[in-house]
Amino acid sequence: MVVLSLTFYIFYKDVKSVNKNILNTSILFRAIDKSVLFVGTILIIISFFILSEILFNSYYYKSSLLPFTILPNFLSSLIFGIFSFKFFQWYKNNRESYVVLLFGLAFIIFCFSNIFVSVGDAYLISTHKSELIDPSTEVTYYDFEEGSFFNVYFDLYAFLDLGMFFCFYLGSILMLYPYSRKIGRTKFWLLMLIPLISQLFTLVDSFNIMDTDTDENLFYFYLVSIWEQALVGFLFGFVFWKISKQIDEDNPIRKYLRMVGLGFILFYISNQSSVFLSSYPPFGLLCLTMLTISAYFVVTGLYSSAISISQNLNLRKSIKKISLNDANFLSSIGKGEMEGTVKKTVSNLKNIINEQEKEMEEKTGIETQLSTNEMEDYLQQVVEETLKVRNKKKSN
């Protein structure tokens, strides 16, 4: 429990330090931050209470499991629901931002699916035969009859969960693809393919590929499913970490992507945990305690990354617009002194871009930064595009 408390507060301090600017500018973020801390603290206190009962009385009350099913699931659903609304609003103003649309869809699907599973698990806990759970209490592995209400109910949850994964997956590809050349396109696609293959394992029960008619098979299915989802989280997190490693250390996108990577690892581990089996001891409490902090990591990391990348693109558009309106710059394109002209143009633009970066950060609370090298590389791309257009006109 001491390790759990320390882990929770270390992660909380970490995400708070990354979000310090946006916490200063957004009442909504501050409210979410306080809610995550409050719920996490409540669950840690209840965990201590359950552990004390087990150590001194060799039993615990099944009703003490309900907060772990209801509180983290409903708060994380609320967080995802709020940010889905913000992402949809953003998409409404920028119809070309498919990354924002996909993440918004993933958030709203998670919101509904998590409420689904929370209500279902709470019902199963409440119907458990014994109020006191001790070492002699039999663990019930639920295998609902084909076509029954709960069979359809949890199958629907499985498909919602799969839909959430695909939205996260496609959104991540679109967001990370511009950085894929830093690690190589082939390596990037291989890294993105592995989580997809791993995730498809979750369909073996829904499509009756695996026989789960016996308690033994159900036990192994639960065990493998938990490890498989943990693997998906680690693989997802590794992709974000690998991409972030290739970005300059002073670029704020680097820390946002790392936050998303850590968030996905925590999220996929904690989101697959459950206490509805009412086992002794109650496995899953530690992971469920981390669910809200993992949701906080994922949504704020993706939100900050998406805004920072969007602001980065706007800065690049400004560079292109200003440089193409510069007569001296245009007249030098194609001449031998082009490299020197690019450096001089970037030097002249640096103060303007720095001012725009500050304005964006004050408005959104999200940092954005274009290094001198990035500006020179982008301006060189503008030169190449301009030369192609000129050559095409000449050939016509």
Buried (B, 14 or more C-beta within 10 A) or exposed (E): BEEBBEBBBEBBEBBBEBBEBBBEBBEEBBEBBEBBBEBBBBBBEBBBEBBEBBEEEEBBBBEBBBBBBBBBBBBBBBBBBBBBBBBBEBBEEEEEBBBBBBBBBBBBBBBBBBBBBBBBBBEBBEEBEEEEBEEEBEEBBEBEEEEEEBBEBBBBBBBBBBBBBBBBBBBBBBBBBEBBEBBEEEEBEEBBEBBEEBBEBBBBBBEEEBEBEEEEBBBEBBEEBBBBBBBBBBBBBBBBBBBBEEBEEEBBBBBBBBBBBBBBBBBBBBBBBBBBBBBBEBEBBBBBBBBBBBBBBBBBBBBBBBBBBBBBEEBBEBBBEBBEEBEEBEEBBEEEEBEEBBBBBBEBBEEEBEEBBEEBBEEBBBBBBBEEEBBBEBBBEBBEEBEEEEEEEEEE
